[in-house]
């Protein structure tokens, strides 16, 4: 017997042939050909028009027929009292299936490389954000609208005139537009965008970047300013950190796989800039392919992946999948296996919500990002029954919640909610002792605890592991930080003119001390309701930076433990201004998080036994 789960998380049994049944079958070659055909059909997925026609046939006709044939035909062939039935039948079917494989190879088919699929998906989504920002960059008041149009027009003329003098200007224009796109989809209020719509916005951002980069490569770097000088309280020694990194390698793959669900040819739900395209004839066409690719990537059996949400999906319901991972985990004291809930951040352009969504609202003894908190609540209502059923069906398993970007923010809030409100125990007392852990990659700052509840919430956060990669902007993007960087852009733009601004931007004129002071202005802003200085909901953030290359030319990283929230006069990541850098969007990509974590893990398990972490002032 083997155990499987249906979409509701309920287990059921399926019988497998026993040893005696196998001995009765006397057509092993035919069975081998059919099993190979079955595996090929599970992986087959065409793209474009051929996919719309043939994918439903693969899933709904060819695969079920082949599965039945694999169970029945060899036994029937073995019962035929003629010589060479197995050999002749296997040869004939093998030739037929070979011809089909040749035809499949000629047609356009889906890429097996989930890394590449993930990367392409995110690149497409960021291009969509950029396009959305271009479309919606006009402020509401008529005068501001005219000034915005004139400003962008003038800036474009200046940029064109300067192209011969600045080789990376195109990169900076692209970076600026991507950043604006990110702000728009994050729900930042339209009024906060005004600071980014002036004539000299690209020049100002390049000036800010030059000043910030100089300091960030010194012993006063952003990472050092927020770094802890010893292990956090919950990390006893190097062995504990090693376990965190090894588990993070696994769950970073889960976070990438959550993005990899979206494939154009699978057409359960296609979404183009929020327009829903329904094609009933191809409903559920590619779920088995998606599960198979995901299972290969994350290292679990396809039948242990439960109910992945379709591509596109509901903007208010975060895309996700659940998996039963039977492997032991390093961060569990008893090395328990886990039920895993993997979340993807929703980048869908139709998901740009009202301006108020980025502001805070009450949540779990504190304040949280309103939009992400709402989606967290809705997600739990949707997955609660499945999670509880799977944990009851697998006693002794822990629960791990993981995600990237907005999915990481939701994962952190959900872990807080489950632990602080004891929701698993309330759902079933038998789940009282289930340990809940969270692995958050590129989490935005989404939570701030009430002062008198700090000890309770600190306990709820202690098994949350947050990761920051290089100059990724998302872990520093809150309403407060956007307000502050908008002020800096405004101040730098006002301190320059159309002549000296471009020259400072490209390094042909020294940046004045007065402008440098404006760049590093981190003073508190005037009070704004529901715009608290939110932080990453974790006891520390593992901030990874590229420091070297190995003998094969691969990047090598190290990590520092950093405070997510300032305390006792020491800065936290929520105190820092945004780092304006041309890699602030590319550094956000989850495959880069995977690469950095893998680099640290490889160093720690190598012959030299490198620690993988550093404390200030050893590195920046």
C-alpha distance (Angstrom), angle and dihedral (degrees) to the residues before:
residue distance angle dihedral
X1 . . .
X2 3.81 . .
X3 3.79 125.9 .
X4 3.80 123.6 -125.5
X5 3.79 134.3 172.4
X6 3.74 128.7 -133.5
X7 3.81 123.1 -142.2
X8 3.80 90.6 -85.2
X9 3.77 93.1 57.2
X10 3.82 92.9 -107.5
X11 3.78 115.5 140.4
X12 3.76 124.8 -131.6
X13 3.81 136.1 175.1
X14 3.77 130.7 -116.2
X15 3.78 122.2 -166.5
X16 3.78 120.5 -127.8
X17 3.81 124.0 -158.5
X18 3.79 110.9 -91.5
X19 3.80 125.0 -133.6
X20 3.83 94.1 -93.0
X21 3.80 91.6 51.8
X22 3.80 89.6 51.9
X23 3.80 90.5 52.2
X24 3.81 90.8 53.8
X25 3.79 91.1 56.4
X26 3.78 106.2 89.3
X27 3.84 99.6 179.5
X28 3.82 102.9 77.5
X29 3.81 95.3 152.5
X30 3.78 92.5 53.1
X31 3.79 90.5 47.2
X32 3.83 90.6 51.2
X33 3.82 91.4 52.5
X34 3.80 91.7 49.4
X35 3.80 93.5 47.0
X36 3.81 89.8 50.9
X37 3.81 89.7 50.6
X38 3.81 90.4 49.7
X39 3.81 92.2 52.8
X40 3.82 91.2 46.6
X41 3.80 91.6 52.1
X42 3.81 90.9 50.4
X43 3.81 89.2 56.8
X44 3.80 98.4 39.1
X45 3.79 116.3 109.2
X46 3.78 125.2 156.0
X47 3.80 123.6 -159.7
X48 3.79 132.8 -139.8
X49 3.81 121.5 8.2
X50 3.84 94.7 -18.5
X51 3.81 87.6 55.5
X52 3.79 92.7 53.2
X53 3.80 89.2 53.0
X54 3.81 104.1 37.5
X55 3.84 107.0 27.3
X56 3.83 92.7 73.3
X57 3.80 88.6 49.3
X58 3.83 91.4 50.7
X59 3.80 92.4 52.2
X60 3.78 103.2 32.9
X61 3.82 103.4 32.8
X62 3.82 117.0 13.0
X63 3.82 98.5 40.0
X64 3.84 97.3 48.0
X65 3.82 90.8 45.1
X66 3.80 91.9 49.3
X67 3.82 92.3 47.7
X68 3.80 90.3 52.9
X69 3.80 91.3 44.8
X70 3.82 90.8 52.0
X71 3.81 89.6 56.0
X72 3.82 97.9 42.1
X73 3.83 113.7 23.9
X74 3.84 99.1 62.9
X75 3.80 91.0 51.6
X76 3.82 91.5 48.9
X77 3.80 91.5 46.5
X78 3.79 90.4 49.5
X79 3.78 90.4 54.5
X80 3.83 93.4 54.8
X81 3.86 107.1 102.9
X82 3.83 95.3 -138.0
X83 3.82 130.7 103.9
X84 3.78 123.2 -108.6
X85 3.81 94.6 12.8
X86 3.81 91.0 133.9
X87 3.82 94.1 48.0
X88 3.80 96.3 45.1
X89 3.81 94.5 43.7
X90 3.81 92.1 47.2
X91 3.80 91.8 49.2
X92 3.80 93.8 48.3
X93 3.80 94.3 47.5
X94 3.80 91.4 42.0
X95 3.82 91.2 56.4
X96 3.81 91.1 47.9
X97 3.80 93.8 48.5
X98 3.81 90.5 44.9
X99 3.80 90.3 56.2
X100 3.81 89.8 49.8
X101 3.82 91.1 50.8
X102 3.80 90.4 50.9
X103 3.79 90.8 52.6
X104 3.81 90.4 47.4
X105 3.81 91.7 52.1
X106 3.82 90.8 55.0
X107 3.81 94.4 51.7
X108 3.83 120.5 74.7
X109 3.79 108.3 -92.7
X110 3.78 137.6 178.9
X111 3.80 120.2 -80.4
X112 3.81 113.4 -108.0
X113 3.81 91.9 -151.3
X114 3.80 106.7 96.9
X115 3.81 91.1 -174.5
X116 3.79 89.9 60.6
X117 3.80 92.3 42.0
X118 3.82 90.3 52.0
X119 3.78 93.2 47.5
X120 3.81 93.1 48.1
X121 3.81 91.9 47.0
X122 3.80 93.1 53.0
X123 3.81 92.9 43.9
X124 3.82 89.3 52.6
X125 3.80 90.5 49.1
X126 3.79 93.5 50.2
X127 3.81 88.9 49.6
X128 3.79 86.5 52.3
X129 3.81 89.8 51.8
X130 3.79 89.9 50.3
X131 3.80 90.8 51.1
X132 3.81 90.7 47.0
X133 3.80 91.1 52.0
X134 3.80 90.1 51.2
X135 3.79 90.9 50.1
X136 3.81 96.0 45.9
X137 3.78 102.8 33.6
X138 3.81 94.7 105.7
X139 3.84 111.5 106.2
X140 3.79 118.3 -131.2
X141 3.84 103.2 -112.8
X142 3.81 113.7 80.1
X143 3.82 94.4 -128.3
X144 3.78 92.2 49.1
X145 3.78 88.8 47.7
X146 3.79 91.4 55.3
X147 3.80 92.3 45.4
X148 3.78 90.9 48.6
X149 3.79 92.4 52.4
X150 3.81 92.1 45.6
X151 3.79 90.7 45.8
X152 3.77 94.4 52.5
X153 3.79 91.4 43.8
X154 3.80 93.1 51.0
X155 3.77 91.7 44.7
X156 3.79 90.7 52.0
X157 3.83 91.7 52.8
X158 3.80 90.6 49.8
X159 3.79 90.6 47.6
X160 3.79 91.9 51.5
X161 3.79 91.4 49.4
X162 3.79 90.9 51.1
X163 3.80 97.9 46.7
X164 3.83 94.8 99.7
X165 3.82 90.0 55.3
X166 3.79 100.5 47.6
X167 3.78 120.5 47.9
X168 3.80 96.0 -171.5
X169 3.80 97.3 45.0
X170 3.78 91.7 104.9
X171 3.80 88.6 55.2
X172 3.79 90.8 52.6
X173 3.79 93.7 48.3
X174 3.82 88.4 51.2
X175 3.82 91.2 46.6
X176 3.81 91.6 50.6
X177 3.79 92.3 51.0
X178 3.81 92.5 46.3
X179 3.79 90.1 50.4
X180 3.80 91.6 50.1
X181 3.79 88.1 49.1
X182 3.79 90.7 53.0
X183 3.81 91.2 50.6
X184 3.79 91.1 50.2
X185 3.79 95.5 50.6
X186 3.80 91.3 43.6
X187 3.80 88.9 62.9
X188 3.81 97.6 -114.6
X189 3.78 108.9 167.7
X190 3.77 118.5 -94.4
X191 3.80 90.7 -122.0
X192 3.81 89.9 61.9
X193 3.78 89.8 57.9
X194 3.80 92.9 64.1
X195 3.79 92.3 83.7
X196 3.80 89.8 59.6
X197 3.80 96.7 50.7
X198 3.79 100.9 68.4
X199 3.80 127.4 115.8
X200 3.80 94.0 -102.8
X201 3.80 101.2 39.3
X202 3.83 95.5 120.8
X203 3.81 91.5 46.1
X204 3.81 91.0 48.1
X205 3.80 92.2 49.8
X206 3.82 91.5 48.9
X207 3.82 90.8 49.7
X208 3.80 91.5 48.4
X209 3.80 90.0 48.2
X210 3.81 92.9 52.0
X211 3.80 92.5 50.8
X212 3.81 94.1 44.0
X213 3.81 93.6 46.4
X214 3.79 92.8 53.3
X215 3.79 91.8 54.4
X216 3.80 94.5 38.6
X217 3.80 90.7 60.3
X218 3.80 91.8 54.9
X219 3.80 136.0 73.3
X220 3.81 86.5 -86.1
X221 3.79 94.6 63.3
X222 3.79 121.8 147.7
X223 3.77 90.4 -110.5
X224 3.82 93.8 52.4
X225 3.81 91.6 47.4
X226 3.81 90.7 59.7
X227 3.82 98.4 32.2
X228 3.78 125.0 119.3
X229 3.81 115.8 -127.5
X230 3.81 94.0 -139.8
X231 3.78 140.6 17.1
X232 3.82 115.5 -57.2
X233 3.77 115.3 -107.1
X234 3.81 92.8 -101.7
X235 3.83 94.2 49.9
X236 3.80 105.5 72.7
X237 3.80 98.6 -178.7
X238 3.80 147.4 -30.2
X239 3.81 93.2 -66.5
X240 3.81 91.3 59.4
X241 3.82 90.9 50.0
X242 3.81 89.8 48.8
X243 3.80 89.7 54.8
X244 3.81 90.8 50.2
X245 3.81 91.8 51.4
X246 3.81 93.8 46.8
X247 3.81 91.6 50.8
X248 3.82 89.7 44.7
X249 3.83 89.2 57.8
X250 3.79 88.4 58.8
X251 3.79 98.1 44.3
X252 3.81 94.9 44.1
X253 3.80 85.2 63.1
X254 3.80 89.3 51.8
X255 3.81 89.3 53.5
X256 3.81 91.4 51.1
X257 3.79 91.3 46.6
X258 3.81 89.5 55.1
X259 3.80 88.1 62.6
X260 3.80 91.9 43.3
X261 3.81 91.5 67.7
X262 3.76 90.0 84.6
X263 3.81 113.3 88.0
X264 3.77 124.4 158.5
X265 3.79 95.2 -137.3
X266 3.81 95.0 53.1
X267 3.82 98.2 76.7
X268 3.74 105.1 -173.6
X269 3.76 83.2 124.9
X270 3.78 124.5 -6.5
X271 3.76 118.6 -168.3
X272 3.79 127.2 -169.4
X273 3.80 112.7 -178.8
X274 3.77 89.6 -29.0
X275 3.79 97.2 -48.8
X276 3.78 110.2 130.1
X277 3.79 115.5 -138.1
X278 3.78 114.6 -164.9
X279 3.79 123.5 -163.6
X280 3.83 107.4 174.5
X281 3.81 93.2 -174.1
X282 3.81 91.0 66.5
X283 3.80 98.4 42.5
X284 3.84 112.6 147.6
X285 3.78 89.3 1.9
X286 3.80 98.8 145.6
X287 3.79 109.8 23.5
X288 3.79 93.6 110.1
X289 3.81 91.0 49.2
X290 3.77 91.9 48.8
X291 3.79 90.9 48.9
X292 3.79 91.8 48.4
X293 3.80 93.4 51.0
X294 3.79 91.8 44.9
X295 3.81 91.8 48.4
X296 3.79 92.4 52.5
X297 3.78 91.2 49.2
X298 3.79 99.7 46.8
X299 3.80 96.3 34.4
X300 3.81 103.8 -117.3
X301 3.80 132.3 113.1
X302 3.80 115.5 -88.3
X303 3.80 90.9 -122.8
X304 3.82 88.8 58.8
X305 3.82 91.8 63.2
X306 3.77 107.9 92.1
X307 3.79 126.7 -152.3
X308 3.83 104.3 -35.5
X309 3.79 111.5 -159.3
X310 3.80 113.8 -110.8
X311 3.81 123.2 -105.1
X312 3.79 113.2 -80.7
X313 3.77 98.0 9.4
X314 3.77 133.3 160.8
X315 3.80 113.7 -25.0
X316 3.80 91.7 -143.8
X317 3.81 92.8 49.6
X318 3.78 113.6 67.4
X319 3.79 113.9 -128.3
X320 3.79 110.3 -109.0
X321 3.76 148.1 146.7
X322 3.81 134.3 -151.5
X323 3.79 124.7 -138.4
X324 3.79 136.0 -176.2
X325 3.80 103.8 -136.1
X326 3.81 110.1 -166.8
X327 3.81 95.1 -171.1
X328 3.82 118.9 104.5
X329 3.81 117.2 -105.0
X330 3.78 124.2 -134.0
X331 3.81 96.7 -144.7
X332 3.80 91.9 58.5
X333 3.83 111.1 88.1
X334 3.81 88.5 -141.1
X335 3.85 92.4 40.8
X336 3.80 89.7 -119.8
X337 3.82 123.5 179.3
X338 3.79 118.1 -118.6
X339 3.76 148.4 -139.9
X340 3.83 103.1 -128.2
X341 3.80 127.4 -150.8
X342 3.82 109.6 -165.5
X343 3.81 119.0 -167.1
X344 3.75 131.2 -164.5
X345 3.77 123.4 -153.7
X346 3.77 111.2 -116.7
X347 3.77 109.7 -120.4
X348 3.78 93.9 168.2
X349 3.78 108.4 138.3
X350 3.80 91.3 -138.0
X351 3.80 84.9 64.6
X352 3.78 96.3 73.4
X353 3.77 99.8 123.5
X354 3.79 132.8 -164.3
X355 3.80 118.8 -60.0
X356 3.81 91.6 -105.6
X357 3.81 92.7 62.7
X358 3.83 93.2 83.9
X359 3.81 93.1 54.9
X360 3.78 123.3 88.8
X361 3.79 131.8 -92.3
X362 3.85 133.9 179.4
X363 3.80 112.9 -73.5
X364 3.84 132.4 159.3
X365 3.81 102.1 -23.8
X366 3.77 92.7 -37.1
X367 3.78 145.8 33.8
X368 3.80 127.3 -64.3
X369 3.80 140.1 -177.7
X370 3.79 99.8 -77.6
X371 3.81 98.8 -140.6
X372 3.80 96.1 46.2
X373 3.82 92.4 43.3
X374 3.82 90.8 53.6
X375 3.79 91.3 50.5
X376 3.81 90.5 46.6
X377 3.81 90.7 55.5
X378 3.79 92.1 47.5
X379 3.80 92.0 47.2
X380 3.80 92.8 53.9
X381 3.78 92.3 50.3
X382 3.80 88.2 52.2
X383 3.84 98.7 47.1
X384 3.82 100.8 30.0
X385 3.80 97.4 96.0
X386 3.82 93.1 46.2
X387 3.81 94.1 47.4
X388 3.80 93.1 47.6
X389 3.82 91.9 47.0
X390 3.79 92.9 50.1
X391 3.81 93.7 46.9
X392 3.82 90.4 50.0
X393 3.81 90.7 47.5
X394 3.81 89.9 50.8
X395 3.81 107.5 43.1
X396 3.78 114.2 -164.9
X397 3.82 93.8 31.5
X398 3.81 121.9 125.8
X399 3.82 126.1 -141.3
X400 3.81 118.9 -116.8
X401 3.82 120.7 -172.1
X402 3.79 117.0 -166.1
X403 3.79 139.0 169.0
X404 3.77 147.8 144.8
X405 3.81 130.0 -116.7
X406 3.82 110.3 -24.1
X407 3.80 86.4 1.8
X408 3.81 87.9 57.8
X409 3.80 90.8 50.6
X410 3.79 90.4 51.2
X411 3.82 91.1 45.0
X412 3.81 90.4 54.6
X413 3.81 92.8 48.2
X414 3.80 92.8 45.9
X415 3.81 91.9 51.3
X416 3.81 88.9 51.2
X417 3.79 91.8 48.2
X418 3.81 95.5 48.2
X419 3.80 94.2 47.8
X420 3.81 101.0 38.7
X421 3.81 93.2 45.7
X422 3.85 95.3 36.2
X423 3.79 89.9 -132.3
X424 3.81 97.1 164.7
X425 3.81 92.4 54.3
X426 3.79 90.1 46.4
X427 3.80 89.9 52.2
X428 3.81 91.4 49.6
X429 3.83 127.0 -7.4
X430 3.81 89.3 -143.1
X431 3.83 87.8 71.0
X432 3.80 94.8 58.4
X433 3.82 93.2 110.4
X434 3.81 98.3 44.5
X435 3.80 108.2 126.4
X436 3.81 114.8 -135.2
X437 3.80 120.0 -152.9
X438 3.79 131.8 175.6
X439 3.81 130.8 -154.1
X440 3.81 109.7 -166.5
X441 3.81 120.2 -173.0
X442 3.82 116.2 -165.2
X443 3.82 93.4 -9.6
X444 3.81 116.8 -173.8
X445 3.82 117.9 -132.3
X446 3.81 101.4 -91.9
X447 3.82 109.6 152.5
X448 3.81 144.4 54.5
X449 3.81 121.8 -178.7
X450 3.78 125.4 -139.3
X451 3.81 109.7 -107.7
X452 3.79 95.8 -120.6
X453 3.83 91.8 51.0
X454 3.79 96.9 48.5
X455 3.81 98.0 108.7
X456 3.81 92.0 49.9
X457 3.80 93.8 48.3
X458 3.80 93.7 42.3
X459 3.80 86.8 59.4
X460 3.81 90.2 50.2
X461 3.82 90.2 51.9
X462 3.79 98.9 47.1
X463 3.83 95.0 97.5
X464 3.80 95.2 47.2
X465 3.80 114.7 107.3
X466 3.81 114.4 -163.3
X467 3.81 124.2 -169.5
X468 3.82 131.5 -161.0
X469 3.82 122.4 -169.1
X470 3.81 120.0 -150.5
X471 3.83 112.4 -69.0
X472 3.81 97.8 -13.1
X473 3.81 105.0 155.4
X474 3.82 98.6 -154.3
X475 3.85 98.2 77.7
X476 3.82 86.9 59.3
X477 3.82 99.1 42.2
X478 3.79 112.6 111.6
X479 3.77 131.8 132.3
X480 3.80 88.3 -99.9
X481 3.81 95.0 51.4
X482 3.81 92.8 44.9
X483 3.80 89.8 51.9
X484 3.80 89.6 50.8
X485 3.81 96.5 48.0
X486 3.81 90.2 45.6
X487 3.80 87.4 55.9
X488 3.82 90.9 50.1
X489 3.82 92.5 49.0
X490 3.80 89.8 49.4
X491 3.83 92.7 47.8
X492 3.82 94.5 47.3
X493 3.79 91.6 45.6
X494 3.82 90.7 50.1
X495 3.82 91.4 49.0
X496 3.82 93.3 57.1
X497 3.78 136.2 51.5
X498 3.80 135.3 -144.2
X499 3.81 91.0 -86.5
X500 3.80 106.4 43.1
X501 3.82 96.0 31.5
X502 3.83 94.6 66.4
X503 3.82 91.1 42.4
X504 3.83 92.0 52.9
X505 3.80 89.9 45.5
X506 3.82 93.5 57.5
X507 3.81 95.5 38.8
X508 3.82 98.0 -106.8
X509 3.81 92.3 118.2
X510 3.80 130.3 38.6
X511 3.78 116.8 -106.6
X512 3.79 109.0 -120.0
X513 3.83 122.1 -119.7
X514 3.81 89.0 -119.0
X515 3.81 90.9 59.5
X516 3.81 91.4 46.3
X517 3.79 89.1 54.1
X518 3.80 89.7 52.9
X519 3.82 90.8 51.3
X520 3.80 91.3 55.1
X521 3.79 95.5 44.3
X522 3.80 103.7 128.0
X523 3.78 96.4 160.6
X524 3.78 119.0 142.0
X525 3.78 117.7 -86.8
X526 3.79 125.5 -128.3
X527 3.78 111.1 -81.6
X528 3.79 116.8 -82.9
X529 3.81 121.0 -178.2
X530 3.82 116.1 -108.7
X531 3.82 91.7 4.6
X532 3.79 100.1 110.7
X533 3.79 122.4 160.4
X534 3.81 94.9 -97.1
X535 3.80 120.0 -162.6
X536 3.80 139.7 -158.7
X537 3.85 105.8 -85.0
X538 3.81 97.4 -123.2
X539 3.83 136.2 97.7
X540 3.81 89.7 -117.6
X541 3.80 140.2 -7.0
X542 3.80 121.5 -127.3
X543 3.81 101.9 -136.5
X544 3.82 112.9 -162.7
X545 3.81 125.2 -159.8
X546 3.80 133.2 -178.0
X547 3.82 107.7 -113.8
X548 3.81 107.8 161.0
X549 3.80 146.8 -16.7
X550 3.78 127.2 -105.4
X551 3.81 128.2 -128.1
X552 3.81 89.9 -81.6
X553 3.80 94.0 51.5
X554 3.80 94.2 -105.6
X555 3.82 118.3 142.3
X556 3.80 116.7 -99.7
X557 3.81 121.8 -151.8
X558 3.76 138.0 -168.6
X559 3.79 130.7 -164.2
X560 3.78 138.9 -135.7
X561 3.78 127.8 -161.8
X562 3.81 105.8 -122.5
X563 3.81 133.6 -171.7
X564 3.82 111.9 -111.8
X565 3.81 90.5 -159.7
X566 3.78 130.1 35.9
X567 3.80 116.2 -114.2
X568 3.81 138.8 167.4
X569 3.78 91.8 10.3
X570 3.83 93.4 -53.9
X571 3.80 118.8 119.9
X572 3.79 123.3 -114.0
X573 3.79 128.3 -162.0
X574 3.82 88.3 -97.5
X575 3.83 89.1 62.8
X576 3.80 94.6 58.1
X577 3.76 124.7 98.2
X578 3.79 114.8 -124.2
X579 3.80 112.9 -82.9
X580 3.80 107.2 -123.7
X581 3.78 105.3 -146.9
X582 3.78 134.0 147.2
X583 3.82 88.3 -123.0
X584 3.81 96.0 50.1
X585 3.82 91.0 105.6
X586 3.85 99.1 36.4
X587 3.84 89.2 48.1
X588 3.81 86.7 60.1
X589 3.82 94.5 65.0
X590 3.80 112.0 114.0
X591 3.84 94.6 -135.8
X592 3.81 86.4 63.7
X593 3.79 89.5 54.0
X594 3.78 88.5 52.0
X595 3.80 91.3 50.9
X596 3.83 93.6 49.6
X597 3.82 94.1 47.2
X598 3.81 91.4 46.7
X599 3.81 90.2 50.3
X600 3.82 91.6 54.4
X601 3.81 91.7 45.6
X602 3.81 92.7 50.1
X603 3.78 90.9 50.9
X604 3.81 91.8 50.1
X605 3.81 94.9 50.1
X606 3.83 94.3 41.5
X607 3.79 126.4 104.8
X608 3.80 92.7 -96.9
X609 3.81 92.1 54.3
X610 3.81 94.2 -140.6
X611 3.79 111.8 -166.5
X612 3.81 96.1 -129.5
X613 3.80 91.2 -146.9
X614 3.79 132.8 74.7
X615 3.78 136.8 -166.7
X616 3.81 124.5 -142.2
X617 2.96 136.6 -59.9
X618 3.84 92.7 25.4
X619 3.82 93.8 81.1
X620 3.76 139.6 2.9
